[in-house]
Amino acid sequence: MAIHQNAGRHEYKHAINAADAQALCARLARVMQRDEHVRADGTYKIRSLYFDNLFDRALREKLDGVAYREKFRIRYYNDDVDTLFLEKKSKRCDCCFKQSASITRAQCAALLVGDAAPLAHSDEALLRELYAKVRTQLLRPRLIVDYVRAPFVYPAGNVRVTVDTQVRSGLYNCNLFDTALPTLPAGAPGEALLEVKFDAYLPAVIADIIQLPDRRQEAFSKYAACRIYG
């Protein structure tokens, strides 16, 4: 499968409380479409394995607000461990970019034990890039993040609005396939994360819907929030 890369998109994140999250999802459902991959309850589960180097470069660049930065992760949805995606998220000033490619379970299992060699001659350029950065930048599996996402899409402006809840941090265990992995909640109790992504413009109807009292825009990162335990 070829790499999928979107053009630069605008991305805004807001921490909201549980009551606002519930009300917002109800309003969004009246105007926006549900993502095609959701379960019957309108959500899907996500598990992500983030990579960082020995000096926590990805974490420090996020906390410091570095304008040009990137991070790698492997993720799967709804407990489907046979469909894995390697993703690279890049930030370039006010625009965000994402590249995605399939990765096999065997390749992922090798990475978990520090062996990036199976990626070296992959047909996927993104896998070869991760191999190079494991070798040259000492990237390694660093943290597992679990959460539940309610996703909504709107064709005009290519808008995607998501509400993430139940964000949990894996504890000193990067085994992506461990269903009994112990986790702890991250962020404030009951806190949810609203993410708004769009291309050139945000339609007024969506901008009006997502207006919430006392909502604050912030450089929120699930990876950074989940690193509070180490």
C-alpha positions in Angstrom: 0.0 0.0 0.0 1.4 3.4 -0.9 2.0 6.1 1.6 -1.0 8.3 2.3 -0.1 12.0 2.9 -2.5 14.8 3.4 -1.8 18.4 2.4 -1.1 20.8 5.3 -4.2 21.2 7.4 -5.2 23.5 10.2 -5.6 21.8 13.6 -7.0 23.2 16.8 -7.3 21.4 20.1 -9.4 22.3 23.1 -9.7 20.7 26.5 -13.4 20.4 27.5 -15.3 18.8 30.3 -17.5 15.6 30.1 -20.8 17.5 30.0 -19.7 19.7 27.2 -18.3 16.7 25.3 -21.7 14.9 25.5 -23.6 18.0 24.4 -21.2 18.7 21.6 -21.4 15.2 20.2 -25.2 15.5 20.1 -25.1 18.8 18.2 -22.4 17.6 15.8 -24.4 14.4 15.0 -27.3 16.6 13.6 -25.1 18.3 11.0 -22.0 16.2 10.4 -21.6 12.6 9.2 -20.2 9.9 11.4 -16.9 8.4 10.3 -17.6 5.2 8.4 -15.5 3.0 10.8 -17.3 3.7 14.0 -19.0 1.1 16.1 -22.7 1.1 16.9 -22.2 3.7 19.7 -20.6 6.1 17.2 -17.1 5.7 18.6 -14.0 3.6 18.0 -11.1 2.6 20.2 -7.6 3.6 19.4 -4.3 2.2 20.7 -1.1 4.0 19.7 2.5 3.2 20.4 4.7 6.4 20.3 8.4 6.5 19.5 10.9 8.9 21.0 14.7 8.9 21.4 16.9 8.5 24.5 16.6 12.2 25.1 12.8 12.5 24.8 13.2 14.8 21.8 9.6 14.5 20.6 8.3 15.3 24.1 10.6 18.2 24.7 9.9 19.7 21.3 6.2 19.5 21.9 6.5 21.1 25.4 8.8 23.8 24.0 6.5 24.6 21.1 9.1 24.0 18.4 7.6 25.2 15.1 9.1 22.3 13.0 8.7 18.9 14.6 7.6 15.3 14.0 6.7 12.1 15.8 6.2 8.5 14.8 3.5 6.1 16.1 2.0 2.8 15.3 -1.7 2.4 15.9 -4.7 0.1 15.5 -8.4 0.5 15.9 -11.1 -1.5 17.8 -8.7 -4.1 19.0 -7.9 -5.2 15.4 -4.2 -6.1 15.9 -3.9 -7.5 12.4 -4.5 -4.1 10.8 -1.7 -1.8 11.9 -0.6 1.6 10.6 2.6 3.4 10.9 2.0 7.2 11.0 4.3 10.2 11.0 2.8 13.5 12.3 4.6 16.6 11.3 4.1 20.2 12.5 5.2 23.1 10.3 4.3 26.3 12.0 0.5 26.5 11.8 0.0 23.5 9.5 -0.1 19.8 10.4 0.8 17.0 8.0 0.3 13.2 8.4 1.8 10.3 6.5 0.5 6.8 6.9 1.5 3.3 5.7 0.6 -0.3 6.6 3.0 -2.2 8.8 2.8 -5.9 9.4 2.5 -7.5 12.8 5.8 -9.2 12.3 7.6 -5.9 11.5 6.0 -4.3 14.6 6.9 -7.2 16.9 10.5 -6.9 15.7 10.5 -3.1 16.6 9.2 -3.9 20.1 12.4 -5.9 20.8 14.6 -3.3 19.2 15.1 -4.9 15.8 14.3 -2.4 13.0 16.0 -4.5 10.3 12.8 -5.9 8.8 11.9 -2.3 7.8 15.1 -1.6 5.9 14.0 -3.0 2.5 10.3 -2.4 2.8 8.4 -1.2 -0.3 6.9 1.5 2.0 9.1 4.6 2.1 7.7 5.6 5.5 8.9 2.3 7.0 12.3 2.8 5.5 12.4 6.3 7.0 11.6 4.9 10.5 14.3 2.3 10.0 16.8 5.1 9.2 15.7 7.2 12.2 15.9 4.2 14.6 19.5 3.8 13.4 20.5 7.5 13.3 18.3 9.2 15.9 18.0 6.2 18.3 14.2 6.2 18.1 12.6 3.5 20.2 9.1 2.5 21.4 8.4 4.9 24.3 4.7 4.9 25.3 1.3 3.4 24.7 -1.8 5.6 24.7 -5.3 4.3 24.7 -8.5 6.3 24.2 -12.0 6.3 22.7 -12.8 8.7 19.8 -16.1 10.0 18.5 -15.3 11.2 15.0 -17.4 13.5 12.7 -16.8 14.6 9.1 -18.1 17.4 6.9 -17.3 17.6 3.2 -17.1 21.4 2.8 -13.7 22.4 3.9 -12.7 18.8 4.5 -13.6 19.2 8.1 -13.0 16.5 10.7 -14.1 17.0 14.3 -13.2 14.5 17.0 -14.0 14.2 20.7 -11.5 11.9 22.6 -12.3 10.5 26.0 -11.0 7.9 28.4 -7.4 8.8 27.6 -5.1 6.4 29.4 -1.3 5.9 29.6 0.5 2.6 29.5 2.8 2.0 32.4 6.4 1.0 31.6 5.2 -1.5 29.0 5.3 -0.9 25.2 3.9 -4.2 24.2 1.3 -3.0 21.7 -0.4 -6.4 21.7 -0.8 -6.9 25.4 -4.5 -6.8 26.1 -3.9 -6.9 29.8 -1.6 -3.9 29.7 -2.0 -1.8 32.9 -3.0 1.8 32.2 -3.8 4.9 34.2 -6.0 7.9 33.3 -4.2 11.0 31.9 -5.4 14.5 32.2 -7.9 16.0 34.6 -10.7 13.7 35.8 -13.5 13.7 33.2 -11.6 15.8 30.7 -12.1 15.3 27.0 -10.2 16.6 24.0 -11.9 18.3 21.1 -9.9 18.4 17.9 -10.9 20.4 14.9 -9.1 19.8 11.6 -9.8 21.5 8.2 -8.1 22.5 5.0 -8.5 26.1 3.8 -11.5 27.2 5.8 -13.8 26.2 8.6 -17.5 26.5 7.5 -19.5 28.9 9.7 -22.1 26.2 10.6 -19.3 24.0 12.2 -17.6 27.0 13.8 -21.0 27.9 15.5 -21.6 24.4 16.7 -18.3 24.0 18.4 -18.5 27.2 20.4 -18.5 26.3 24.1 -18.3 28.6 27.1 -14.9 28.8 28.8 -13.3 26.5 26.2 -9.6 27.2 25.9 -7.4 26.5 22.8 -4.2 24.9 23.9 -1.2 22.9 22.6 -2.7 19.7 24.1 -0.9 16.5 23.3 -2.1 13.1 24.3 1.5 11.8 24.1 2.7 14.6 26.4 -0.2 14.2 28.8 0.4 10.5 29.1 4.1 11.0 29.9 3.2 12.4 33.3 4.0 8.9 34.7 7.5 8.8 33.3 
